[in-house]
Amino acid sequence: MLTLLLAVGLIFFLRAASKDRTTVVQVQSALPPLEVLSGLTKWLENRGWLLDGGNAERKVLCFRGNVEASSLLATFLSLLGGLGAGSLGLVIRQLYPALGWWPLLIVVFGPLAGLIYKRRANREEIVELRLISDADSKKSILRVRAHRDELIAMELELANRLDLSSDGSLLSSPI
């Protein structure tokens, strides 16, 4: 029973590790919109994001970037998958001794966990900046659509420099 729970836990962990966590946040600043957009654009380009155009009528800028899976986590998941598969093989060996040691060959499928994670976690992400306020106003209101981790980094690194503020829900989340 414990071995089956381990397999179920690994499956749910793989699903959660590669889940899309795109979020939309509204950000305000006391600085003019052009200054805020310029600062955000430079910051995103320094982090490896590429400007992918936008829509002037809708006041939208789009950035694209590739997010890579963690090799360390993939190796760890492969190790856990191998240990879990070996444990399942031992349980099957104990339940059906007539099979001999053949059930231990299930260990070969253990590294699939790391491969599945790497394939699902490697993906292209998009950061979308949409100006809500007028371009010539003294105050900026932006709607930012991006991966949750990118939004947290943006809030932590640019809050003081660009006088950015949001509702703070990203930093207070228990996850």
SULSULLIN-V751908 format. One record per pair of residues at least 12 apart in sequence whose C-alpha atoms are under 6 Angstrom apart, sorted by the first residue. I is the first residue (numbers start at 1). GAP is how many residues later the second one is. D is the distance in Angstrom with one decimal. If there is no record, write none. Layout:
# SULSULLIN-V751908
I_GAP_D + I_GAP_D
This chain:
# SULSULLIN-V751908
3_85_5.9 + 18_102_5.6 + 18_103_4.7 + 21_126_5.4 + 21_127_5.7 + 22_124_5.2 + 22_125_4.2 + 22_126_5.8 + 23_122_5.7 + 23_123_5.7 + 23_124_6.0 + 23_125_5.7 + 24_120_5.6 + 24_121_4.3 + 25_118_5.7 + 25_119_5.3 + 26_116_5.7 + 26_117_4.4 + 27_114_5.8 + 27_115_5.1 + 27_138_5.6 + 27_139_4.8 + 28_112_5.6 + 28_113_4.5 + 28_136_5.7 + 28_137_5.3 + 29_110_6.0 + 29_111_5.0 + 29_134_5.3 + 29_135_4.8 + 30_109_4.7 + 31_108_5.5 + 32_106_4.8 + 32_107_5.3 + 32_108_5.7 + 33_102_5.8 + 33_107_4.8 + 49_14_5.9 + 49_15_5.6 + 49_16_4.9 + 50_13_5.3 + 50_14_5.3 + 51_12_4.5 + 59_71_5.6 + 59_72_5.4 + 60_69_5.6 + 60_70_4.4 + 61_67_5.8 + 61_68_5.1 + 62_65_5.8 + 62_66_4.6 + 63_63_5.6 + 63_64_5.0 + 64_61_5.9 + 64_62_4.7 + 65_59_5.7 + 65_60_5.4 + 66_57_5.8 + 66_58_4.4 + 66_59_6.0 + 67_55_5.7 + 67_56_5.5 + 68_54_4.7 + 69_49_5.4 + 69_52_5.1 + 69_53_5.3 + 74_40_4.2 + 77_36_5.8 + 77_37_5.1 + 78_32_5.8 + 78_33_4.1 + 78_35_5.3 + 78_36_4.6 + 81_29_4.1 + 81_32_5.8 + 82_25_5.1 + 82_28_3.7 + 85_21_5.6 + 85_22_4.9 + 85_25_5.8 + 86_18_5.8 + 86_21_5.0 + 89_14_4.6 + 89_15_4.5 + 127_18_5.7 + 127_19_4.6 + 128_16_5.7 + 128_17_5.0 + 129_15_4.8 + 130_12_5.5 + 130_13_5.1
